[in-house]
């Protein structure tokens, strides 16, 4: 018999203010400070209280999914799969394990949770689902890789279309990121005592293709076209990206209060490698100073959303004006994407001779290995370095 809801209705959820929550039939809905909604569950099973975060409203989490979580966990408990009393043999299903994993990660301040929730929900859980966590083998993971690499997404690209939407093959780098999250799940499961051994997860060898970056002339043309574009946001977006190597959402979510012109830094509270202070160039600091003078008093974000009912208070999509400006500059929008700004800034830092540890500090990369790719982008700066070395030796020989 289907449950009847009189409290967790769409109307009541929409009326919630920041910090307020509703509870019914073991399901919580809380309105967060950023306007997003979070679904979670709290119920009894096997004389134990179970608390789980189901997901965010912006990620597509629903009341139906919360009900499904409760039913799944109760089923697992009946099948002796739930990790409840100590000393009891653990045989968690993958779905139950990932739900507990996300809850523990949130409680301990885990990083990049929005992306992890999305990948688990859309890819990992649908594939591994009810499989016992301790029974998943390297063969199962190989099957997952093969299936993902053979699939397509509807996010744009050059491939065929389906029902009018453009299909694009899933990139190996995308699957590699999914495998990294899967590996972390198994590592933490072993640390928490859920499993006694971990399956071997072989990564995907990515093509060491040349990263696209813009020349000085192309940058000048691109910025000139951006100044003439109807979107006021695109020019400052490009200026900041090219001068800092910041990622798209790091730029769009900049708070006015986090711009420190005196110290020439932008505080980035949320990033892949944790919070950081992003250095900015003197010319960018000068530009931002003039831009901030035009911002109305009380405006919290540099790029506020124009839609009052939007889930986030800042702009989250700048794709259309970006592609328009790229095309106006005579460049190919299929090759020059928003991440090209980051590649461009880092490549030019390397080419002018900045040491890799300093580049890593500026770009916010997690490791030097990720920065080393840019050392091979163009040979002219390497040749110049060798010419300097040769010149020094020639002086001594002469």
N, C-alpha and C positions, 0 to 999 in steps of 0.2 A: 504494500500500500504506500503510495507516494505521500511524502510529508507535506503538510500544509504550512506555509510561511505567512505570518501576519506582521512580523517585525522586520525581517530581512527583505523588505520589498524594494524595488528600484526607487520608488518615491522617497522612502525613508533614508536610503543610502545617499541619494542625491542631496538631501537636506543636511547631512552631517557636516559639522564644522571641524576644523583641524584639531586632532587629538581625541575626537569623540569616536565611540565605537558601538556597534550593535551585536547582540548575541542571541542565537536561537538554534535549538537542536544540535548543540555542540559546535556551532560554527560562529566565528567572530568576523566582523568586517570593521576595519578601522580606517578613518580618514587621516592621511599623513599630512605633514606641514607643507609639502610641495603640491598638495591637491590630489595626489595619487591615492588609490585605495588598496589596502592589503587584506587578503583573505587568510585566515588561519583557523585551526580547529583545536578543540580542547574537550576530551571525552574520556571515559573510563573503559578499560578493557583489561581483563584478567586481574582485576583489583588494582590496576595501576592507572595513574593519570597520564594521558598522552597529549603533549602539546606539539603541534606542527604548524609551520608556515606553509601555506599552499602556494602563494604567489601574489604578484601585484596585478592590479586591475589593468595597468598600462601594458602588461605582458600578456594579457588575454585570460588571466585567471578568472573563474566564475564560481558562483555558488554550486553549480552542478559538479564542478571539479572538486570542490570541498567535500561534497557528499560522497563522491567517488573515492576520495582519499580515506574517509572514515570507513567505508565499506571494505576497501582493500586491506586496511590495517586490521580490521576485525577478522577478515578472512585469513590473513596471514597468522593472526593469533590462534585461530582455530586449527591451522595447519602446523602449529609449532614453529613459525618462522619469525616471530617478532622478538626482538632483543629486549626482554623485560627483566625478570628477576636474575640477579647475579648467579653465575654457576650453571645457568640453563644453556643447553646447546643452542648456538645461534645459527640460523639459516635464513637470513633476511632475503626477501625478494629484492631485485634491483630497484624497483619503484619505491619500495618502503625505505631502502637504504639511501636513495637520493633525496627523499623527503627529509629524512633525519640529517643527512649530510648538509643540506641547505640551512636547516634550522641551526645546526651547530656552527656553521660558517657565519651566519648572521649574528649569533650570540657572541662569537669571538672576534668580530670585526673583520671578517673575510673580505677580500678584495674582488672587484669585478663581478659582484653577485648578479646584477641584472643580466649580463651576458651568459653567465653560468646557468641561471634559471631558464633562459630562453633556449639554450642548446640542449639542456636536459629535457625540457618539456617537448621540444619539437623534433629532436633527433634521437637522443640516447634512450629515454624512457620508452618511446614507441617501438624501438628495436629490441631492447633487452627485457623490458617489461617485467613479467612475473618470473623470469629466470632467477634461481637462487644465486645470490651474489658469489658464494663460494664455489659455484659450479661453472661460472663463466670462464672459458678457456681462451688461449691465444687464437685458436681456430675460429671461435665465435667473433672475436674482435677483427680477424681478417675478413670474415664475411661482412661485418659492418662496414669496413673500409671499402670493400669491393662494391657494396650496394650504394654507398654514398657517392663514390666517384663516378658511378654509372647514372646517377640521378641528375635532375636539373632543378633550378630555382626560377622563380618569376620576378627576379630583381633587376632585369635589364640585360642587355648584351646583344650579341650578333646572331644568336641561334634562331631556330625555328620558333613559330608562335603556337600557342595553344589557347583556343577560345579568345583570340584577340590579344592575349598577353604575351609579352616577349619572354622566351625561355633562355636560360643561360646555364651551361654546365657548371656543376659545383667545382670550384677550384681546389686543387690539392692543398693549398695553404689553409683553406677553410676547414677541410677535414682534419688537417694536422692540429688545428686549434681545438677541435672537438676531441681528438685523441688525448691532447694535453689535459683537458678537464677530466676525461675518463681515467687517465693515469692518476690524477690527484685524488679522485674518489677512492680508488683502490689503495693508494698510499695512506689516506686518512683512515680507511676502513681497517687496514692492518694495524695502525697505531691505536685505534679504539678497541681492538680485539674482536672485531666482527668476523674477520677471516684470518686464517693462519698462514696463507701464502697468496701471492699476487700473480696474476697471469702476465706473460711477457707481452708488452705492447710495442710493436715495431713501428717507428715513425715512417713518414712518407718522405722520400728524397725529393726535395723541391728543386725545380730548375733554377740554376743560378743565372737567371736572365738579367740583362741590363735594366736597371730601374730607370724609368722615364723621369727626366728632370728638364727644367727650362733654362735656356741660355739667358745672358743678361739682356740681349735684344728682345727676346720673347717676353721676358718679365716686364720690360718697359712698355711694350705694346699691350700686353694683357692689362696692366694697371691703367693705361690710358683709356682702353675700351671700358673698363669697369667704372671709371669716373663718368662716362657718358651713359651708363646703363640706368634704366628706370628704378632699379632696386638700390636704395641707399646703402643697404647692408653689405653688398658684395664688395665694394672697394675696401672698407676697413677689414672685412674678413680676409681678403687677399693680402693686404698689407701686413696684418698680424701673422698670418700663416707663413708668408715668405720670409719674414724677419725673425721668426721664433722657432719654426718647425713644429708648432703645436698641432695636435690632432683636431679634427673637425669639431667634436662636441666639447673639447677643452676650450676652443675659441668661442663657440656660440653660448656657452654657459658662464662666461666671464662675468663676475659681479663687479660693479663699479667700485665698491669698497675694497676689492682685492687688487686694484691697480695702484702700485706704489711708484709714483713718478720720481720721487727723490732718490730712491734706491734703484730705480730702473728694473723693477721686477713685477711679475704678475703672479699672485698666489693661486696655485691650482690645487684645490682641496681634494678633488677626486680624479685619479689618473690610473693607468694600467699598473705602474710601478709604485703607486702610493702618492700621497700629497707631495708637492714640491713647489719651490719658488722658481718661476720661469724667467731667466734673464731676458731683457729686451734691449734693442739697439738704441743709441741716442736719438737717431732720426725717428724711430717709432715712438719713443717717449715724447718727442716734440709734437708728433702728429696726434697722439692720444691726448695730450694736454689741450690741444685746440678742440678735439672731438668732445672731450668731457665738458668743456665750457658750453656746448650746445645742448647737453642733456638736461631735461627738466629736473627740477629738484624732487627728490623722493623716488626717482627711477632706480630700481635695484640692479638691473642687468644691463650690460652694454648692448645686447641684442634682444630686447623684450619682444614677446610674442604679440602680434597685433590682434589676436583672437582672445577675447575675454574668457571664453569657455574652454580654452586649451588645457590639456592635462599638465603642461609645464609652463612656468612663467617666462621662459626664454625660447627663442627660435630654435627649432630642432631640424629644419630642412631648408637647405639653401641650394638644392640641386639645380632647379630650373634657371635661376639667374647665373649660376656658375657655368652651366653648359652654354648658355646664351653668350656670355662674355668670351668664353674660350673660342667659340665659333667665330665671333666678331673679330677676334685677334688672328684669325686664319689658322688656328690650331685644330686638331682632331679631338672632339669631345670623347671619343671612344678610348683614346690613349691618355689624354690629359684629364685626370680626375682630381677630386679634392685632395686625395692623399699625395698627389704629385707635388703640392706645395711643400709638404713635409720632406719628401725626397729631394726637392730642389734646395731647400735651406741647408739640409745636412750635407748634400753633395758639394755645395759651394764652400761650406766650412772646411771640409776635407781638402778641397782643391786649393784653398789659400794657405794651407799648411797648418791648420789647427790640429793639435794632437788629439788622438782618439778618446782618451779619458775626458778631455774637456768637451769634446763633441757629445759624448755620452751624458755629461752633466747638463748640457744645454738641451739636448733632444729628449731627455727623460727615458732613455732606453734602459732595460733591466740589466743588460750585460754588454760587455765590449764586443762579444761575438756578433751581436746583432748590428753593431756599428761598423764592423770590419767589412761588411758587404760594400759599403760606400767607398772604401779605399780603392776599389777596383773599378769604379764607375768611369773614370777617365784616366788615360795614361799620362796626360800632359803634366800634371802636377808631380807625378812620380818621376817622369823624365827630367823635370826641372830640378828635383831633389838630387837625382843622380848627376846632373850637370854641375851642381854646386859641389858635390863630393869630388867629381873629376877635376874641377877647377882648383880645389884646394891641393889635390895631389900634384897637379901640373905645376903649380907654383913652387912646390917643394922640389920637384924634379928639375925645374928650370934653374 
